[in-house]
Amino acid sequence: MKRVRIPDFSQPIPVRVTVSSKPVRVPVDRRYRNLPDEPQPGAIEPWQAVAPIRPDTAHSRSLRFLDATGELLAAVAIIGGGMLLTSLASLL
């Protein structure tokens, strides 16, 4: 049975250099020479990528008012119910 040689990945890979008389030039397409500057990944903060847009119309204001009113009524019901249950428990 042959043993398999496990490479040591902590060491750099040896590079074979061949000596030739001419340097190799790879042709580059003209479309790729003058590309516009694009933002690099991670160049902006996450909070800059997402911006909430809230139109200020009567319909959107009414929905926010109803949402706030519902939150207030729910808080009153929860707190008031807890106080009522606490007072009933102390009477018993």
N, C-alpha and C positions, 0 to 999 in steps of 0.2 A: 504494500500500500504506500503510495506516495504522499508525502506531506506537502500541503499547500503553503507557500510563502505568503505571509500576511504583510502587506506594505506598511511602512511606518509613516503615517499621515502627518506627524508633527514635523517632519523634515521637508525641505523644499524638493520639488521634483527636478531631477537633472534634465537639462535642456541640451538637445543635440544641435550643434551649430555646424552648418555646412558652409563652406567657403565657396562663393561663386564670384565670377568676374563682374556680373551686373546686379545691381539691386533690383529687387522685384517691385514693380509698381502696379497697384491694383487700380483699375479705372473707377472713378467715382462719378455717379450719375449727376448731371447738373442740377436736377431737382433737389438734391440733398445738400448742396453746397451752402446755400443762403436760406436756412430755415429761420422762421421767426423765433424769438426768445419765448419759450414757454415756461411756466412756473414748474419748478422741480417738485417731485413728491416730498411732502414734509416741509415745504418752504413756508407754508402759511399755517397759522394756528387753527385747530378744529373749530373754534368759535367763529372764525372769520368765514368759514365755508358755509355755515348755515345761518341765515338771517330770517327771522319770522316776518312775514308781511301781513299786516292787519289793515284792511281797508277801513276807513272811518266813515261808515255810512249808517243810516238809521237802523238798517237790518242787523248789522254787526253789533251796534251798540245795544240793541234790544236783547240779542242773544247773550251778550256778556252780562247784562243786567239780570236776566233770568237765571243765568248760571250762578251769579253772585248771590242772588236771592235764595236760590235753592240750597247753596252751601250754608248760608246763614240759618235757614229754617232747619236744616239737618243738624247743625251744631246746637241750636236751641233745643231740639227734640232729644238729642243724645244727652246733653248736660242736664236738661230739665228732668228727663226720665231717670237719670242717675240720682239726682237729688231727691226725686219722689220715692224711688226705691229705698234709698238710704233712710229717709224719714219714716217710711212705713216699717222698715226693719227695726228701727229704734223704738217704735211704739209697741211692737210685739214682744 
